[in-house]
């Protein structure tokens, strides 16, 4: 395992800049996930670490050595792609041993390395099979095994689970987490799926338009997003957002644009009269009541109409209209009985509000 350091890394495609001076240090043995929407630059950044993409400016250091212009084979890395890229005419054993033979390992050394990797991945009984005889999950294990046998300093994963069905994705997430614990290896994992990022990572790097928006543990990003983009991207269902405005009378009163009767104070924030704000709240923080009198003083009360309910068994997701056709999602208990068109009241705890300024930067992240 090894530390990976990116120093002001930039990538240009002609006149188009797609990576904007990224600074990032990944500690030895850490599992870091690059996450972001399509076009955010996460795969490009990973390919620059691997050497498959040239760096326009800046430096890439692996284990303290400058690898900015080194060949991929010289970097001590192994990469697992979305495509399994197995040789169809070779069995599993030969697929895993192929690179070892190119590196002039003896047959005995290659055999030991392959069998050790197969044991870790629980595919020892598949070594004689051809790729055509394997399921998608088994093929992905073989692709990972091909990386393990090289004993790399750093493992790189580029959306390796995208071709799998939902149930198998969950299983393979657990397998990769277990693999990280067993190998104690440095791993960098790219995904567009924020659920994968939240469940697997030691730290998450949130990217958008080639820039890092925030780096932190899953719960740091969930509880203290630094800007609107991170707040909206991390979490499923995503955070609810309300346009809000500070009163013009110099007080601390804030009212919601979509429901101007909803007014509350934010006394611990530095606000100016007429400031435009965005107020966010997670779906699980919202409580549903039948009347305003039931809402605690520590909460903001808001009247709403039930638009739809998604029933998932132990929990439901309610979609509520609060005015101007703005929908709010709330997580409610499965036994709660709500009907389309029903008028209800929900309470939002003031302590759980996320407040963002007009530039989208958090005023409450701390």
VOBA-1610 file (N, C-alpha, C; in pm, whole numbers, padded with zeros to 5 digits, always signed):
BEGIN
Unk+00084-00119+00000Unk+00000+00000+00000Unk+00088+00124+00000Unk+00031+00236-00047Unk+00111+00358-00064Unk+00021+00480-00058Unk+00081+00592-00022Unk+00012+00720-00025Unk+00008+00772-00169Unk-00103+00834-00205Unk-00118+00896-00336Unk-00142+01045-00314Unk-00064+01127-00384Unk-00079+01271-00368Unk-00092+01338-00504Unk-00195+01420-00516Unk-00217+01501-00636Unk-00190+01646-00601Unk-00100+01708-00675Unk-00061+01846-00647Unk-00098+01936-00765Unk-00204+02015-00746Unk-00250+02111-00847Unk-00262+02046-00986Unk-00322+01928-00990Unk-00335+01852-01114Unk-00441+01915-01204Unk-00402+01936-01329Unk-00489+01999-01429Unk-00492+01913-01555Unk-00606+01910-01621Unk-00618+01839-01748Unk-00686+01928-01850Unk-00620+01940-01966Unk-00676+02016-02078Unk-00698+01922-02196Unk-00811+01939-02263Unk-00833+01876-02393Unk-00842+01990-02494Unk-00729+02019-02558Unk-00723+02137-02643Unk-00736+02262-02556Unk-00833+02347-02590Unk-00854+02469-02511Unk-00951+02446-02394Unk-01006+02325-02386Unk-01105+02295-02282Unk-01037+02240-02157Unk-01055+02306-02045Unk-01000+02257-01918Unk-01107+02175-01847Unk-01076+02048-01819Unk-01175+01959-01757Unk-01142+01925-01613Unk-01017+01940-01572Unk-00977+01923-01432Unk-00906+02052-01389Unk-00950+02108-01278Unk-00907+02241-01239Unk-00821+02238-01111Unk-00691+02218-01128Unk-00596+02232-01019Unk-00631+02155-00894Unk-00648+02024-00906Unk-00690+01941-00792Unk-00573+01913-00698Unk-00595+01942-00570Unk-00501+01907-00463Unk-00568+01803-00374Unk-00503+01688-00356Unk-00563+01581-00277Unk-00455+01485-00229Unk-00464+01445-00102Unk-00375+01342-00049Unk-00458+01224+00000Unk-00426+01105-00049Unk-00492+00981-00010Unk-00392+00902+00073Unk-00426+00877+00197Unk-00333+00811+00289Unk-00314+00664+00255Unk-00201+00611+00295Unk-00171+00470+00273Unk-00275+00383+00344Unk-00333+00290+00270Unk-00433+00200+00326Unk-00574+00254+00328Unk-00595+00373+00274Unk-00726+00437+00278Unk-00812+00393+00160Unk-00943+00386+00182Unk-01041+00359+00076Unk-01111+00492+00045Unk-01078+00551-00070Unk-01133+00680-00109Unk-01219+00663-00233Unk-01335+00724-00232Unk-01427+00716-00345Unk-01440+00852-00410Unk-01419+00855-00543Unk-01449+00974-00623Unk-01593+00962-00670Unk-01675+01060-00639Unk-01815+01053-00678Unk-01858+01185-00738Unk-01952+01176-00830Unk-02003+01296-00895Unk-02087+01256-01015Unk-02160+01349-01073Unk-02242+01318-01191Unk-02155+01295-01314Unk-02217+01251-01422Unk-02145+01235-01548Unk-02084+01368-01590Unk-01956+01363-01633Unk-01889+01484-01674Unk-01822+01561-01562Unk-01823+01504-01440Unk-01763+01575-01326Unk-01611+01565-01323Unk-01554+01469-01399Unk-01409+01455-01406Unk-01352+01343-01321Unk-01438+01262-01260Unk-01390+01159-01167Unk-01310+01050-01238Unk-01356+01002-01351Unk-01281+00899-01424Unk-01153+00955-01485Unk-01160+01078-01534Unk-01039+01143-01589Unk-00933+01155-01481Unk-00972+01193-01361Unk-00878+01206-01250Unk-00816+01071-01215Unk-00898+00967-01214Unk-00848+00832-01185Unk-00749+00787-01292Unk-00780+00816-01418Unk-00692+00775-01527Unk-00560+00850-01524Unk-00559+00970-01469Unk-00432+01042-01454Unk-00348+00980-01343Unk-00413+00929-01239Unk-00339+00856-01135Unk-00278+00729-01194Unk-00353+00663-01282Unk-00307+00536-01339Unk-00201+00554-01447Unk-00195+00673-01509Unk-00104+00695-01620Unk-00168+00670-01755Unk-00297+00636-01757Unk-00367+00616-01884Unk-00406+00749-01948Unk-00401+00856-01871Unk-00430+00990-01920Unk-00314+01080-01879Unk-00264+01160-01971Unk-00152+01248-01940Unk-00199+01367-01855Unk-00108+01416-01772Unk-00136+01533-01688Unk-00092+01658-01763Unk-00181+01755-01775Unk-00146+01880-01844Unk-00059+01968-01757Unk-00087+01969-01627Unk-00006+02047-01534Unk-00023+01988-01395Unk+00077+02009-01308Unk+00071+01954-01174Unk+00148+01824-01163Unk+00141+01761-01046Unk+00221+01641-01018Unk+00137+01530-00955Unk+00173+01406-00989Unk+00115+01287-00929Unk+00225+01211-00857Unk+00211+01196-00725Unk+00310+01125-00645Unk+00248+00997-00590Unk+00319+00886-00603Unk+00276+00758-00547Unk+00388+00705-00458Unk+00355+00685-00333Unk+00454+00640-00235Unk+00574+00735-00230Unk+00546+00864-00245Unk+00650+00965-00235Unk+00730+00988-00361Unk+00709+00907-00465Unk+00782+00921-00590Unk+00699+00995-00695Unk+00764+01082-00769Unk+00697+01156-00876Unk+00669+01061-00992Unk+00540+01034-01015Unk+00498+00943-01121Unk+00421+01016-01231Unk+00435+01146-01236Unk+00354+01227-01328Unk+00364+01178-01471Unk+00486+01144-01514Unk+00505+01104-01654Unk+00553+00959-01666Unk+00540+00882-01558Unk+00579+00741-01561Unk+00475+00659-01637Unk+00520+00550-01697Unk+00428+00458-01764Unk+00340+00388-01660Unk+00218+00346-01699Unk+00131+00276-01604Unk+00198+00156-01538Unk+00278+00081-01615Unk+00344-00039-01562Unk+00450-00007-01457Unk+00493+00120-01451Unk+00597+00160-01357Unk+00541+00219-01228Unk+00410+00229-01217Unk+00350+00302-01104Unk+00312+00214-00987Unk+00317+00083-01002Unk+00278-00005-00892Unk+00129-00003-00865Unk+00051+00016-00971Unk-00096+00021-00957Unk-00159-00094-01034Unk-00283-00127-00997Unk-00364-00222-01075Unk-00503-00163-01086Unk-00562-00178-01204Unk-00691-00112-01230Unk-00797-00213-01269Unk-00917-00195-01214Unk-01033-00277-01246Unk-01136-00187-01313Unk-01177-00225-01434Unk-01264-00141-01514Unk-01410-00186-01505Unk-01498-00103-01559Unk-01640-00139-01571Unk-01655-00263-01658Unk-01579-00269-01767Unk-01577-00387-01852Unk-01481-00490-01793Unk-01522-00614-01785Unk-01438-00717-01723Unk-01311-00741-01804Unk-01321-00729-01937Unk-01206-00743-02027Unk-01129-00873-02003Unk-01202-00983-01990Unk-01138-01114-01975Unk-01112-01174-02113Unk-01006-01253-02123Unk-00976-01321-02249Unk-01069-01441-02265Unk-01157-01440-02366Unk-01259-01545-02376Unk-01201-01684-02404Unk-01081-01691-02466Unk-01024-01820-02501Unk-00940-01880-02387Unk-00928-01809-02276Unk-00852-01858-02161Unk-00945-01889-02045Unk-00909-01990-01966Unk-00987-02016-01846Unk-00953-01913-01739Unk-01021-01923-01625Unk-01003-01824-01518Unk-00859-01820-01470Unk-00800-01937-01450Unk-00661-01942-01401Unk-00568-01866-01496Unk-00578-01893-01624Unk-00488-01830-01720Unk-00515-01680-01735Unk-00642-01640-01720Unk-00673-01497-01721Unk-00602-01427-01606Unk-00604-01489-01488Unk-00542-01428-01371Unk-00389-01434-01376Unk-00337-01537-01442Unk-00191-01557-01446Unk-00124-01487-01563Unk-00202-01435-01658Unk-00146-01385-01783Unk-00040-01276-01760Unk-00073-01175-01681Unk+00022-01066-01659Unk+00146-01111-01581Unk+00129-01213-01498Unk+00244-01266-01423Unk+00344-01331-01520Unk+00291-01399-01620Unk+00381-01460-01718Unk+00454-01354-01799Unk+00383-01246-01833Unk+00449-01138-01905Unk+00560-01077-01820Unk+00540-01078-01689Unk+00641-01023-01597Unk+00747-01125-01558Unk+00744-01242-01627Unk+00845-01347-01610Unk+00849-01408-01469Unk+00731-01422-01407Unk+00722-01499-01285Unk+00736-01647-01321Unk+00794-01725-01232Unk+00801-01869-01255Unk+00662-01929-01244Unk+00645-02051-01298Unk+00514-02117-01291Unk+00471-02138-01146Unk+00568-02174-01061Unk+00537-02199-00919Unk+00493-02069-00850Unk+00563-01960-00879Unk+00526-01831-00818Unk+00388-01787-00866Unk+00365-01800-00996Unk+00236-01760-01052Unk+00122-01843-00994Unk+00147-01973-00981Unk+00043-02062-00926Unk+00006-02022-00784Unk+00107-01993-00703Unk+00080-01953-00564Unk+00002-01823-00558Unk+00043-01724-00637Unk-00025-01595-00636Unk-00169-01606-00683Unk-00193-01685-00787Unk-00329-01702-00839Unk-00416-01773-00736Unk-00364-01880-00676Unk-00445-01955-00578Unk-00470-01872-00453Unk-00373-01791-00413Unk-00394-01703-00296Unk-00505-01602-00325Unk-00503-01542-00445Unk-00606-01445-00482Unk-00742-01513-00496Unk-00744-01633-00553Unk-00870-01706-00568Unk-00931-01741-00432Unk-00844-01772-00336Unk-00894-01804-00201Unk-00956-01680-00138Unk-00890-01565-00151Unk-00941-01441-00094Unk-01077-01406-00154Unk-01091-01429-00285Unk-01214-01393-00358Unk-01317-01505-00361Unk-01281-01620-00304Unk-01373-01735-00298Unk-01413-01783-00438Unk-01313-01793-00526Unk-01340-01844-00661Unk-01247-01960-00694Unk-01199-02031-00592Unk-01106-02141-00614Unk-01165-02250-00702Unk-01298-02271-00692Unk-01362-02377-00771Unk-01395-02332-00914Unk-01358-02208-00950Unk-01390-02156-01083Unk-01267-02150-01174Unk-01150-02189-01125Unk-01026-02165-01198Unk-01021-02237-01333Unk-01092-02347-01348Unk-01090-02422-01474Unk-01199-02380-01571Unk-01285-02289-01531Unk-01396-02249-01617Unk-01354-02139-01714Unk-01429-02129-01823Unk-01408-02019-01918Unk-01496-01901-01876Unk-01463-01779-01918Unk-01545-01664-01883Unk-01692-01678-01923Unk-01718-01749-02033Unk-01856-01766-02079Unk-01940-01847-01982Unk-01876-01922-01895Unk-01948-02006-01799Unk-01969-01937-01665Unk-01933-01810-01656Unk-01942-01738-01529Unk-02056-01636-01531Unk-02109-01609-01412Unk-02207-01501-01397Unk-02134-01366-01397Unk-02211-01257-01402Unk-02150-01125-01401Unk-02067-01100-01276Unk-02119-01140-01161Unk-02046-01122-01036Unk-01918-01203-01032Unk-01923-01325-01085Unk-01803-01410-01089Unk-01698-01351-01183Unk-01741-01297-01297Unk-01646-01234-01389Unk-01579-01113-01324Unk-01657-01037-01246Unk-01598-00921-01181Unk-01497-00964-01075Unk-01523-01075-01006Unk-01427-01128-00910Unk-01297-01168-00980Unk-01310-01229-01097Unk-01191-01269-01172Unk-01111-01145-01212Unk-01181-01040-01257Unk-01113-00916-01295Unk-01040-00856-01175Unk-01103-00862-01057Unk-01037-00812-00935Unk-00919-00903-00899Unk-00938-01033-00915Unk-00830-01127-00886Unk-00709-01104-00975Unk-00732-01069-01099Unk-00623-01038-01192Unk-00542-00918-01142Unk-00610-00825-01073Unk-00540-00711-01014Unk-00465-00751-00887Unk-00528-00836-00805Unk-00467-00875-00677Unk-00334-00945-00696Unk-00325-01033-00796Unk-00203-01115-00812Unk-00079-01031-00837Unk-00098-00910-00884Unk+00017-00825-00913Unk+00072-00758-00787Unk-00001-00774-00675Unk+00038-00713-00548Unk+00072-00565-00565Unk-00023-00488-00614Unk+00004-00346-00642Unk+00009-00263-00514Unk+00068-00145-00527Unk+00068-00049-00416Unk-00069+00016-00401Unk-00138+00034-00515Unk-00267+00104-00517Unk-00362+00031-00611Unk-00485+00008-00565Unk-00591-00046-00649Unk-00679+00068-00698Unk-00710+00068-00827Unk-00797+00168-00887Unk-00919+00098-00945Unk-01038+00144-00909Unk-01163+00085-00958Unk-01241+00192-01033Unk-01273+00167-01159Unk-01349+00262-01239Unk-01489+00207-01266Unk-01584+00243-01180Unk-01724+00199-01188Unk-01735+00049-01215Unk-01674-00035-01130Unk-01668-00178-01159Unk-01800-00252-01146Unk-01901-00191-01082Unk-02026-00263-01058Unk-02140-00217-01148Unk-02112-00130-01243Unk-02219-00070-01324Unk-02294-00172-01408Unk-02229-00283-01443Unk-02295-00382-01530Unk-02374-00487-01453Unk-02377-00476-01320Unk-02442-00578-01239Unk-02583-00534-01200Unk-02671-00633-01172Unk-02805-00597-01125Unk-02799-00551-00980Unk-02911-00497-00932Unk-02912-00429-00801Unk-02869-00520-00687Unk-02923-00642-00683Unk-02889-00733-00574Unk-02742-00770-00576Unk-02689-00794-00696Unk-02549-00833-00708Unk-02456-00717-00677Unk-02500-00596-00704Unk-02419-00479-00670Unk-02399-00470-00520Unk-02507-00496-00444Unk-02497-00493-00298Unk-02398-00599-00250Unk-02409-00719-00305Unk-02319-00828-00267Unk-02174-00794-00299Unk-02150-00739-00418Unk-02012-00707-00457Unk-01956-00589-00378Unk-02042-00496-00336Unk-01995-00388-00248Unk-01938-00446-00120Unk-02010-00542-00063Unk-01963-00606+00060Unk-01833-00682+00036Unk-01823-00746-00081Unk-01702-00821-00115Unk-01581-00727-00127Unk-01599-00613-00190Unk-01488-00520-00208Unk-01448-00458-00074Unk-01547-00429+00012Unk-01515-00380+00146Unk-01434-00483+00224Unk-01477-00609+00216Unk-01404-00716+00286Unk-01263-00729+00230Unk-01251-00718+00099Unk-01121-00727+00034Unk-01028-00616+00084Unk-01082-00497+00098Unk-01001-00385+00149Unk-00949-00414+00289Unk-01035-00469+00373Unk-00992-00501+00510Unk-00885-00609+00510Unk-00903-00710+00428Unk-00808-00823+00427Unk-00673-00782+00370Unk-00673-00701+00264Unk-00548-00663+00199Unk-00485-00540+00262Unk-00564-00464+00339Unk-00517-00338+00399Unk-00450-00252+00292Unk-00515-00243+00176Unk-00456-00178+00059Unk-00513-00038+00038Unk-00437+00045-00031Unk-00486+00176-00074Unk-00578+00155-00194Unk-00701+00205-00186Unk-00796+00186-00295Unk-00862+00319-00331Unk-00869+00345-00461Unk-00942+00461-00513Unk-01052+00406-00604Unk-01174+00447-00577Unk-01292+00387-00640Unk-01377+00499-00700Unk-01410+00486-00827Unk-01492+00586-00896Unk-01633+00533-00914Unk-01732+00616-00883Unk-01871+00579-00906Unk-01954+00705-00923Unk-02067+00693-00993Unk-02164+00803-00998Unk-02274+00781-00896Unk-02269+00664-00828Unk-02373+00622-00735Unk-02335+00666-00593Unk-02406+00766-00540Unk-02369+00816-00408Unk-02399+00714-00298Unk-02488+00617-00321Unk-02512+00512-00223Unk-02387+00424-00209Unk-02324+00389-00323Unk-02198+00315-00318Unk-02094+00394-00241Unk-02085+00522-00270Unk-01986+00606-00202Unk-02010+00609-00052Unk-02133+00628-00009Unk-02165+00639+00133Unk-02138+00508+00207Unk-02163+00396+00144Unk-02152+00268+00214Unk-02011+00209+00213Unk-01924+00254+00122Unk-01794+00190+00107Unk-01676+00273+00156Unk-01685+00404+00150Unk-01567+00489+00160Unk-01523+00517+00303Unk-01389+00528+00320Unk-01335+00593+00439Unk-01356+00744+00424Unk-01324+00795+00305Unk-01350+00934+00271Unk-01406+00941+00130Unk-01488+01043+00108Unk-01548+01066-00023Unk-01495+01197-00078Unk-01461+01195-00208Unk-01423+01317-00279Unk-01538+01348-00376Unk-01611+01456-00348Unk-01724+01495-00433Unk-01673+01591-00540Unk-01693+01552-00666Unk-01646+01633-00779Unk-01763+01687-00860Unk-01743+01806-00914Unk-01839+01862-01008Unk-01765+01955-01102Unk-01783+01935-01231Unk-01722+02019-01335Unk-01570+02031-01317Unk-01507+01918-01280Unk-01362+01913-01273Unk-01300+01973-01149Unk-01381+02009-01050Unk-01330+02066-00926Unk-01381+01986-00807Unk-01300+01981-00703Unk-01343+01916-00579Unk-01437+02009-00504Unk-01557+01960-00474Unk-01654+02038-00398Unk-01638+02019-00247Unk-01605+01897-00207Unk-01583+01869-00065Unk-01518+01733-00050Unk-01434+01719+00052Unk-01371+01592+00087Unk-01401+01565+00234Unk-01446+01445+00265Unk-01474+01413+00405Unk-01527+01272+00420Unk-01550+01231+00544Unk-01611+01102+00569Unk-01756+01106+00521Unk-01817+00991+00499Unk-01957+00991+00454Unk-02048+01074+00545Unk-02033+01060+00677Unk-02123+01132+00767Unk-02090+01281+00774Unk-01963+01318+00754Unk-01930+01461+00747Unk-02001+01526+00629Unk-01999+01460+00515Unk-02066+01514+00396Unk-02217+01516+00415Unk-02269+01415+00482Unk-02414+01405+00501Unk-02464+01508+00601Unk-02390+01523+00711Unk-02435+01612+00819Unk-02393+01757+00797Unk-02277+01778+00732Unk-02226+01915+00718Unk-02180+01944+00575Unk-02272+01937+00480Unk-02233+01971+00341Unk-02193+02118+00332Unk-02086+02144+00256Unk-02033+02280+00249Unk-02106+02368+00148Unk-02177+02305+00055Unk-02249+02387-00043Unk-02373+02314-00094Unk-02450+02383-00174Unk-02576+02327-00223Unk-02555+02202-00307Unk-02446+02201-00386Unk-02425+02085-00472Unk-02406+01959-00388Unk-02319+01964-00289Unk-02294+01847-00205Unk-02420+01809-00129Unk-02491+01907-00076Unk-02614+01881-00001Unk-02717+01808-00086Unk-02727+01847-00213Unk-02826+01785-00301Unk-02782+01653-00358Unk-02651+01632-00367Unk-02600+01509-00430Unk-02591+01394-00330Unk-02552+01424-00207Unk-02535+01320-00106Unk-02665+01302-00029Unk-02715+01180-00028Unk-02840+01150+00041Unk-02946+01100-00055Unk-03020+00997-00012Unk-03125+00940-00096Unk-03244+00899-00009Unk-03361+00961-00028Unk-03390+01071-00119Unk-03308+01195-00084Unk-03296+01284-00179Unk-03209+01399-00158Unk-03272+01500-00063Unk-03191+01593-00017Unk-03236+01698+00075Unk-03343+01785+00010Unk-03440+01828+00091Unk-03540+01925+00046Unk-03482+02065+00055Unk-03511+02147-00045Unk-03463+02285-00045Unk-03581+02382-00057Unk-03573+02492+00020Unk-03674+02598+00015Unk-03604+02731-00012Unk-03657+02807-00106Unk-03610+02945-00123Unk-03662+03026-00006Unk-03576+03109+00051Unk-03614+03188+00167Unk-03555+03329+00156Unk-03608+03420+00236Unk-03560+03558+00232Unk-03564+03616+00373Unk-03458+03690+00405Unk-03452+03757+00535Unk-03544+03879+00531Unk-03610+03904+00644Unk-03700+04019+00653Unk-03627+04149+00621Unk-03701+04246+00569Unk-03642+04376+00535Unk-03637+04472+00653Unk-03691+04431+00770Unk-03699+04523+00883Unk-03578+04517+00976Unk-03471+04442+00933Unk-03351+04435+01016Unk-03359+04333+01127Unk-03470+04259+01137Unk-03482+04155+01239Unk-03419+04026+01188Unk-03427+03923+01270Unk-03371+03793+01231Unk-03476+03704+01166Unk-03592+03759+01135Unk-03699+03679+01077Unk-03666+03636+00934Unk-03697+03511+00904Unk-03679+03456+00770Unk-03813+03398+00727Unk-03852+03422+00605Unk-03976+03362+00557Unk-03949+03284+00429Unk-04028+03179+00408Unk-04015+03095+00290Unk-04089+03161+00174Unk-04026+03164+00058Unk-04085+03228-00059Unk-04210+03152-00104Unk-04204+03018-00101Unk-04315+02936-00150Unk-04433+02935-00053Unk-04407+02971+00072Unk-04512+02968+00174Unk-04484+03083+00270Unk-04519+03205+00230Unk-04476+03325+00301Unk-04528+03333+00444Unk-04631+03255+00477Unk-04683+03254+00613Unk-04588+03181+00709Unk-04497+03103+00653Unk-04401+03030+00736Unk-04283+03120+00766Unk-04273+03166+00889Unk-04168+03258+00931Unk-04097+03202+01053Unk-03967+03219+01058Unk-03890+03167+01171Unk-03765+03252+01188Unk-03695+03231+01298Unk-03573+03307+01326Unk-03450+03217+01314Unk-03340+03276+01269Unk-03210+03210+01266Unk-03111+03298+01342Unk-03123+03300+01474Unk-03049+03399+01554Unk-02898+03380+01559Unk-02848+03263+01527Unk-02704+03237+01542Unk-02626+03259+01413Unk-02692+03309+01311Unk-02626+03331+01183Unk-02614+03481+01154Unk-02510+03517+01082Unk-02493+03657+01042Unk-02572+03682+00913Unk-02685+03746+00928Unk-02773+03770+00814Unk-02798+03919+00800Unk-02819+03960+00677Unk-02852+04099+00648Unk-02994+04108+00594Unk-03056+04223+00616Unk-03191+04244+00565Unk-03196+04217+00415Unk-03301+04145+00375Unk-03329+04112+00234Unk-03233+04009+00174Unk-03150+03947+00257Unk-03064+03839+00205Unk-03149+03727+00147Unk-03108+03676+00031Unk-03170+03557-00026Unk-03098+03434+00028Unk-03174+03337+00073Unk-03118+03215+00131Unk-03182+03094+00067Unk-03116+02980+00084Unk-03177+02850+00056Unk-03171+02770+00185Unk-03285+02717+00226Unk-03292+02640+00350Unk-03316+02493+00313Unk-03236+02402+00370Unk-03247+02261+00339Unk-03279+02177+00461Unk-03349+02067+00439Unk-03377+01972+00548Unk-03386+01832+00490Unk-03328+01734+00561Unk-03333+01595+00516Unk-03474+01538+00534Unk-03517+01446+00445Unk-03651+01387+00456Unk-03679+01320+00589Unk-03578+01258+00649Unk-03601+01185+00774Unk-03615+01276+00895Unk-03586+01406+00879Unk-03598+01500+00991Unk-03739+01559+01001Unk-03821+01538+00901Unk-03956+01596+00898Unk-04054+01504+00970Unk-04137+01564+01057Unk-04242+01488+01127Unk-04378+01537+01080Unk-04472+01443+01069Unk-04606+01475+01020Unk-04703+01484+01138Unk-04784+01590+01140Unk-04883+01612+01246Unk-05019+01640+01183Unk-05122+01635+01267Unk-05257+01663+01217Unk-05298+01807+01240Unk-05227+01877+01333Unk-05260+02018+01358Unk-05135+02094+01400Unk-05135+02226+01382Unk-05021+02309+01418Unk-04995+02305+01568Unk-05101+02287+01647Unk-05086+02284+01793Unk-04995+02170+01839Unk-04985+02064+01759Unk-04903+01948+01798Unk-04754+01970+01771Unk-04722+02068+01690Unk-04582+02089+01649Unk-04503+02151+01765Unk-04390+02092+01807Unk-04311+02146+01918Unk-04257+02285+01885Unk-04228+02364+01990Unk-04175+02499+01971Unk-04038+02498+01904Unk-03967+02387+01915Unk-03833+02376+01854Unk-03840+02350+01704Unk-03961+02336+01651Unk-03980+02305+01510Unk-04046+02421+01436Unk-04027+02423+01305Unk-04100+02512+01217Unk-04224+02437+01169Unk-04340+02499+01184Unk-04464+02436+01141Unk-04498+02482+01000Unk-04546+02387+00919Unk-04577+02419+00780Unk-04699+02338+00736Unk-04797+02405+00681Unk-04913+02333+00629Unk-04883+02281+00489Unk-04940+02166+00456Unk-04911+02104+00327Unk-05026+02013+00287Unk-05023+01973+00161Unk-05122+01880+00108Unk-05050+01756+00055Unk-05105+01640+00085Unk-05043+01515+00040Unk-05061+01503-00111Unk-04950+01490-00181Unk-04955+01474-00326Unk-04945+01327-00365Unk-04856+01253-00297Unk-04840+01110-00327Unk-04767+01044-00210Unk-04782+00913-00200Unk-04712+00836-00097Unk-04652+00711-00162Unk-04523+00692-00143Unk-04456+00569-00187Unk-04447+00476-00067Unk-04514+00362-00075Unk-04518+00267+00038Unk-04414+00157+00017Unk-04316+00153+00107Unk-04206+00057+00095Unk-04208-00048+00205Unk-04312-00049+00287Unk-04320-00148+00395Unk-04298-00083+00530Unk-04176-00096+00583Unk-04150-00040+00716Unk-04143+00112+00716Unk-04109+00171+00601Unk-04111+00317+00589Unk-04183+00355+00460Unk-04236+00478+00461Unk-04296+00535+00341Unk-04228+00667+00310Unk-04241+00712+00186Unk-04196+00845+00148Unk-04318+00923+00103Unk-04346+01031+00176Unk-04458+01116+00142Unk-04412+01237+00062Unk-04487+01272-00040Unk-04459+01390-00122Unk-04569+01492-00093Unk-04527+01608-00041Unk-04622+01707+00007Unk-04607+01837-00070Unk-04721+01896-00107Unk-04721+02024-00176Unk-04735+02134-00072Unk-04637+02228-00071Unk-04639+02336+00029Unk-04668+02471-00034Unk-04704+02474-00158Unk-04734+02601-00226Unk-04648+02618-00349Unk-04701+02687-00446Unk-04631+02713-00573Unk-04585+02583-00638Unk-04662+02477-00617Unk-04634+02346-00674Unk-04498+02290-00630Unk-04446+02337-00518Unk-04318+02288-00467Unk-04344+02164-00381Unk-04275+02054-00414Unk-04294+01928-00342Unk-04185+01908-00239Unk-04225+01860-00124Unk-04133+01826-00015Unk-04144+01677+00011Unk-04029+01610+00024Unk-04027+01466+00053Unk-04001+01447+00201Unk-04084+01363+00264Unk-04065+01330+00406Unk-04064+01179+00422Unk-03976+01130+00507Unk-03973+00987+00540Unk-04066+00966+00658Unk-04163+00879+00642Unk-04262+00856+00747Unk-04273+00707+00775Unk-04319+00674+00893Unk-04330+00534+00932Unk-04434+00462+00847Unk-04410+00332+00826Unk-04496+00254+00737Unk-04640+00246+00782Unk-04664+00259+00913Unk-04803+00246+00962Unk-04881+00377+00951Unk-04812+00487+00911Unk-04881+00616+00897Unk-04975+00612+00777Unk-05100+00648+00800Unk-05202+00638+00696Unk-05229+00777+00638Unk-05188+00799+00515Unk-05210+00927+00448Unk-05275+00902+00313Unk-05361+00995+00272Unk-05431+00983+00145Unk-05401+01103+00056Unk-05406+01081-00074Unk-05385+01189-00171Unk-05484+01302-00145Unk-05433+01424-00143Unk-05517+01542-00123Unk-05541+01578+00023Unk-05501+01494+00115Unk-05522+01521+00257Unk-05439+01641+00304Unk-05500+01727+00384Unk-05429+01842+00441Unk-05361+01798+00571Unk-05233+01827+00583Unk-05159+01789+00703Unk-05068+01906+00745Unk-05000+01887+00856Unk-04900+01982+00902Unk-04772+01905+00926Unk-04660+01957+00881Unk-04536+01891+00922Unk-04443+01988+00994Unk-04363+01928+01081Unk-04271+02006+01162Unk-04127+01979+01122Unk-04050+02085+01110Unk-03910+02075+01073Unk-03826+02128+01190Unk-03739+02046+01250Unk-03659+02093+01363Unk-03560+02200+01320Unk-03561+02314+01389Unk-03472+02424+01353Unk-03325+02384+01363Unk-03295+02297+01459Unk-03155+02256+01480Unk-03100+02174+01365Unk-03189+02118+01282Unk-03145+02032+01171Unk-03148+02105+01037Unk-03175+02236+01038Unk-03179+02310+00912Unk-03038+02332+00857Unk-03027+02323+00726Unk-02905+02362+00655Unk-02937+02492+00582Unk-02854+02593+00604Unk-02881+02724+00545Unk-02766+02762+00453Unk-02802+02805+00332Unk-02702+02840+00230Unk-02726+02983+00184Unk-02616+03054+00157Unk-02628+03192+00111Unk-02661+03196-00038Unk-02669+03315-00094Unk-02711+03330-00233Unk-02611+03270-00331Unk-02485+03248-00286Unk-02383+03186-00371Unk-02382+03034-00355Unk-02473+02981-00270Unk-02480+02836-00252Unk-02385+02782-00148Unk-02317+02868-00072Unk-02224+02823+00030Unk-02297+02809+00164Unk-02261+02704+00239Unk-02330+02677+00364Unk-02295+02780+00471Unk-02396+02822+00545Unk-02378+02909+00661Unk-02383+02829+00790Unk-02410+02698+00780Unk-02430+02615+00900Unk-02336+02496+00907Unk-02247+02480+00808Unk-02159+02362+00806Unk-02056+02366+00916Unk-02020+02483+00964Unk-01924+02494+01074Unk-01781+02480+01028
//
